[in-house]
């Protein structure tokens, strides 16, 4: 892609634009701003393709990380300029106990794959306690630091740090287990 | 700075660092530490991978087609413009600089002339004719080495980019295959029960529900579905013996060809399913159906 093959960029965009847009909309809650984030994300991927290391993560995770970072930059800039209170708590994530819709696109296989991935991560997240889940989602989608989460939740900073660490340890293990299950 | 913390303390910080990189002293200490500790670097990579997968939790928000096309066009235009200017992997150099040349330009000789004329001071006469020859030979060797280095570096960069492109293409292909396998697995097999849904009125749509009892996955495949009116959507309902009211199983909309694939996960005993229905509801769905279903399938009909 970094060789100047625009076709590769087009393919990458077609494949992952929905995921990137979903992350952006979820964080900034504004479709117009999300549009800019989507463009920024793929542009950064295009410019930095040689930094991508396949063995260290999937393309989706790489793009999702770039999109999140871009979206959080904007979110923080808005917070600084407006001095608004922190965003509302993240909406409840999909659970495995109730059916969840998937959005339509023209590629059913891709939709099904996204739904599978989403369900897998949701299943792992469901195994965490409600407090751990909230902490993870506030940090990931809300972009809150440990101190900010502590302040927001009225908890000692040490408690938040411990909660985050335990949650991430558990999440990593669960995702690895679920990956194994898929491979079997 | 990482010396202010023990190895165990730094290791405990890895998980939080992966989720929300700290700009403070702790973050700096972790980054310094992992630069020299392979075990912690690997552990941090594992946490980062787990954190990255949280992106999938964002509710699916496809871009409207016009917007998606606009962004795609802008990206490709920018990429094309970039390619015509400075080619990725081929850094530009100022005109006249030692590594500046056109593809057809000889690699070494013109620069020797330039440097001899402008940049290299005359040697003292005491070197004599042999000294001049030796100096010139040294410059030739030096520039030759430099040229070789630049060429090899360029080649290496090109190879790295080709590997990156190939890796992305391979991953995408593998991902496509995996998703198709996953879809096929959902639709076939002895554990899959099929419920045919038919239109209740004059409307032409039809659909089939594939219920994979082993995984509790429900996959509705619909055809000839018209686009729902503005502000409306289609919602899937499960009518069961275990619930007094229909169970909402998510909203969906067809693509431009009128087809739709909608998946959901819902554990249910085989005998508990009575029927499946699809109705038109306000965007976002309803807790309970607000209109008569236009697609219905009885569990006992198959």
Interface residues (C-beta under 8 A of the other chain):
Chain A: X1 X2 X3 X4 X5 X6 X8 X9 X10 X11 X12 X13 X14 X15 X17 X18 X19 X21 X22 X23 X25 X26 X31 X34 X35 X38 X39 X42 X43 X46 X47 X49 X50 X52 X54 X56 X57 X58 X59 X60 X61 X62 X64 X65 X67 X68 X91 X93 X94 X96 X97 X98 X99 X100 X101 X102 X103 X104 X105 X106 X108 X109 X110 X111 X112 X113 X114 X115 X116 X117 X118 X119 X120 X121 X122 X125 X136 X137 X139 X140 X141 X143 X144 X145 X146 X161 X164 X165 X167 X168 X169 X171 X172 X175
Chain B: X12 X15 X16 X18 X19 X20 X22 X45 X46 X47 X48 X49 X50 X51 X52 X53 X54 X55 X56 X57 X58 X59 X60 X61 X62 X63 X67 X68 X70 X71 X72 X74 X75 X76 X78 X79 X80 X82 X83 X87 X88 X89 X157 X158 X160 X161 X162 X164 X165 X167 X168 X169 X170 X171 X172 X175 X176 X178 X179 X180 X182 X183 X186 X218 X219 X221 X236 X238 X247 X248 X249 X250 X251 X252 X253 X254 X255 X256 X257 X259 X260 X261 X262 X263 X264 X265 X266 X267 X285
